[in-house]
Structure formats: structure tokens, C-alpha cells
Amino acid sequence: MKAIDREWIIKKVLLVLAMMTVLGIAMIIFFVVKESIPAFRQAGLSNLASSDWSPESGRYGMLVFFTGTLATSLGGLLLGAPLAIAAAVFLTQMAPRRVKTVVGRGIDLLAGVPSIVLGWLGLTVLVPWIRALTNSTGTGILAASILLAIMVIPTITAISKDALEAVPRSYREAALGMGATRWQTIRQVLLPAAKPGILVAVILGMGRAIGETMAVALVIGPATVFPKSLTSPTHTLTTKILIDMGESTGVQRSALFAMGLVLLLLAMGMILLIRLVTRRMQPVR
């Protein structure tokens, strides 16, 4: 077989594999949209966008769950992103080789811990600790945010680390040659140069936090009410789908699929935001 024939076959195989991925995504979107249509037709958009969830009364508002999703995700990012970026800076700029190996492997292992295990630890260790500290139930946005922070750290650290390592070595050498200290070099040269990659890491961490289900479900409460404080029970889109989907029928089931559609749109928005960030921050040639 000629080399050109092999190349043609490889191209076609790769094209088929790529199209299978696209087809799978399209089928997921089609199925979720199809199952969501009855809720939009029978309940209406204003009903779904309200804060009243009472299927017995024909109310399917998801605003409470949407608020819980954003609150826990942003809380997890506020707690986890600074730690993850600091870990990436330490691993790439300060850590001795042995320490870098141990810490790096530890963070990689953290990424492999199942979410149900982290959720169980949160329920048995974190929630009682918050309960004793705040004199509350211990469940709520604070517990969920701490768990999500732990879960997004590996993702943000790994991508931020790659972004920092991709900065040309000449940048660091030039800054040090001009008399800058190591911290000045990191803060004024390396971090700005790696900013696009770090922003992508944070956005991907946000997507990871938005889609988490099991760990959040164990520590969020749950309760179908707006959170009054960081330690009051509430719900998220993912936890509501998890808890209600098994026994739901009719419009209620379709409303849960509509929540899944909202999550899908949020994920797509994150991807578009990544594209926008990377495109705007590419150097002009």
C-alpha cells in the first residue's frame, strides 16, 4: 500500500471519529431540548423563570435552584481559585524538585478522588464542624462552596501551571537581569504573560463547579428556598434534578429536563467565554 493511500485512510478514519463526537453532542442537545419542550409549552417561560416550585399547583419555577447553583459555584471559585493559582506559582517558580514532585502528585491524586467520597467526608466532617462553629444546621452554601473549592483546585492548578511554564524563559531572565526580585518578576512579568491561560483555567473550574452533583447534594441541605445566609439549606439545579427525577412524570419531568437545558447552556456559555478570552488576548501580528 502506498504512503499516500495510508495517509488518505488515516485522514478519513480521524474524520469519522471526529464526526462521531460531534454527532454525540448533537444527540445530547437534541434529546434534552426535545424533553424540555412540554415544560415550555404547558408551563410557560414565565412559570419556569419564577421562584415558586410546587408541582402539585402547577408551578415549576427554577429561580431558587439557579441562584443556588451560581452561589455555590462562585463561592467555590472565590475559595479555590486563589489557592490553585498560588499552588501553580509555587510549583513552577519556587518549589525544590522533590517538593514539586510530592505536591504535584498530591494535587493530581486529589483530582482522582470520587465526588461521592468528598461529599461523604463533607457530610461527616465538614458539616458538623460548621454546625459547631456557627450554631446552625451546618449545611448550605458555605459547606458546598468549600467542597467545590477542593474539587476545582486540581483543574485550575494544572492548567495555570501549564500556562506559567509556557511563558518563555527569556521573560524571567530579562526581568531578573534588570534587577527585579523574584516576587516582582512573578507578579509583574510571569503572571501577566500567563493571564490568558490562567483565565481559561478559572473558567474551566467554574464549569466543573456548576456541573457537580453528588458532593453538593450531600451538604447543601436541601431546601427549596432562597438561602438567607451561608449556612441555610438551599438547592441547586443539579441536586434538584438528582433528587426529583426518579419519581417525576409529565410536566414536572419535563421541567427537570429544562433545568438540564439551562445547565447545558451555561456550559456552552463557558466554552464561548474561553474562546473569547483566548482570542482577545492573542498577540496581534
N, C-alpha and C positions, 0 to 999 in steps of 0.2 A: 504493500500500500504506500502510495506516495505521501510525502510530508504534507503537501497541500491538501490532500484528502483527509488526513488526520486532523489538520487544523480546522477544516470545514466541519468535520464531525464534532469536534470539541466545542466549537462555537455554537452549533445547533443544540447540543446537549445542555450547555450552560444557559442558552436562551430559553429552552423548555423549563429548566429548573427555576429560572428567574420568573417566568410567566406563571409557574405553579404557585410561587409565593404571592404574586400579585392577585392571582385568582382566589387563593385562600383568604386574603384580606378582603377582597371584594365580596366574597360569600359571607364573611362575618358581618360586614357592614349591611349587606342586603337582608340578612336574617334578622339583625337587631332592628333595622328600620321597619321591616315587614311586621314584626311582632309589636312594634310601638304604635303603629298606625291606629288600631282600635282605640287606644287611650286618647290620642289627639282628636279622633272623630267623635267619640262618645262623651269624653270628659271635657275636652276643650283645653286650649293652651292656657287660658287664664286660671282654670281649675288646677292644672298641673304646676303652674308657677306660684300658687298660693302656699300658705304655711299650714294649712289645715289638712291633716291626714286622718281620714275617717272613712274607710271603705264602706262601712255599714250605711253611711249617709251619702255615699256617692262623692266623697271628697278625696282627692288624690294629690294634694299639694306636696311638692318635694323641696320647698324652700328651706325647711328646717334641716333636711339631710344635706342639701347643697352647702348651707352655712357651716355645718359640722365638718364637712369634707375640707372646705377651704381653711377653717380654723385649725384643724389638726395638721393639715399639710404645711401651712405656713409656720405653725408652731414648731413642727419637726425640722423645717429648714432653718429657722432662726436659731435653734439649738444645735443642729447638726452641721450646717454648712461652715460656720467659723472653725469648729473643731476639725472638720475634714480638710479644709484648706490649710490650717495650721499644721496638721499632720503631713500633708503633702510637701509643704515648705521644709519641715523638719527632715523628712526622708530624703529630699533631693539636695538640700543645702547644708545641713548641719550634722546629721546623724553619722557616727562612725559606721564602718562597713558591717560589723557584727550586729550592732543595734539596728541598723537599717534592715538587715535580713530578718531579725526576730520580729520587729514591729511590723514590717511589711507583710510577713506571713501571717501574723496575728490578725491584721486587717482583712487579708484575703480569706482567712478562716471565718471571720465574722460574717462575710458575705454569704458563706455556705450554711449558716445556721438557719434551720427552717423557721418560718414566721410563727408557726404554731408553738414552737419551743420558746421563742422570745415572748409570745403572748402569755404563755403559761407562767413564765418567770415574772412577767409584769403583773399578772393576777395574784400570784402568791407572795411576791416580794415587794414590788413597786407600789401596788395599790395599798397594802397595809401600812407601808412606810408613809405614803402621802396622807392616809387616813389619820395616823397618829400625829403627823406634823401639822395638819390643817384642821383637824377635828371635823372632818367631812366624811362622805362615803368613800373617798379615795379614787373613785372612778371619774372619768370626764376627759376634757381636752388636755389637761396637763399630763396625765398618765399616757394618753395616746401620743402626745407630742414627744415625750421622752422616748417612747418605744420607736416612733418613726425616725427620730434623730439617730438612734443607734442603727437603724436599718439603712438610712441613706448615707451614712459615713463611708462605707466601703466604696460605693459608686462614685461619690464626689471626690474622695481621696484618690482613687485610681485614675480618673480622668484628669484631675488637677495635676497629679504627679506627672502624667504623660505630657501635659501642656507645659509644665515647667522644664521638663527635660528636653523638650523640643526647642526651647529658646537657645539660639546659637551661643556657644561658649565665649565667643568674642565679646558679647554684650557684657558679661560678667567681668572678663579680663580688662575691658576698656574702663569700666566703672572703677574697679579696684586700682587700675593704673593712674586714674585721675585723683586718687586719694579718698575715695568713698569707703566708708566702713562696710562690713558685711551686711549689717541690717539696712543701711542706706541703699546698698546695691539690690537687696531683695525687695525693699519697699518701693524704690523709685525706678528700678530698671526691670527686674525679673517679673514681678507681679503685673505691671502694666503690659509687658510684652506677652505674657501668658493670659491676659484678660479674656480674650475670646474663648479659649479652651476652658477656663475656669467658669465663665458664664454658662457655657454648654453643660458643664458638669452639674452646676446648680439646677439648671432647668431639667436635666435628666433625673436628678434627685427629687425634684418636685413631682415629676411624673411617677417615680417609684412610690412616693408617699401617697399620692392621690389614689393609686390603684391597690394599696394594701387593704386586706380584708380581715383575715383571721386574727392577727395580733391586735388590731384595733377593736374588733368585736368583743374581745375578752376584757378590755379595760375601759371602754367608752361609756358603759352604763348598762344597757342602753335605755333611752327615753325619747319619745317623740315630742320634744320641746326644745325651744331655743336655749342654749346654755346661758345661765345667768352669771356664771363665774368659771374659772379654770377647773374647778373641782365639782361642777354639777354635771350629771349624766346627760348625754345627748345621743344623737345618731349621726351616721354618715351615709352617703349613697351606697357604698359597698356593704356596710353592715346591715342596712335595711333590706337590700336585695338578698343577702345571705340568710337572714332570719325569716323573711316572709315568702320567699319564692317557693318553698316546698309545699305550702298549703294554700297558695293563691290560685285563683281561677278568674276567668273573664277579664273585665276591665282592670281589676287590681293587678293581675299578672301582666297585662299589657303596660300598666303604669310602671311596674318594676323594670320592664324592658326599656321604657322611656328613660328611666334613671341610668340604665346601662348605656343608652344612646348619649346621654349627657356626659358620662364618663369617657365615652369614645371620642366625643367632640373635644373634650378637654385634652385628651392625649394627642389628638391631631393638632390642636392649637399649640401644644408644647413643641411638637415637631416643626411646625411652621415658624414658631418663635426662634428655635435653634437655627433654622435656615436663614432667617432674617438677621440674627445676631452675627453669624459667621460671614454672611455676605457683606454686611455693612463694615465689618472690621477687617476685611481683607485689604491688604495694601494696594493702592492704585498704581498700575503700571503704565 
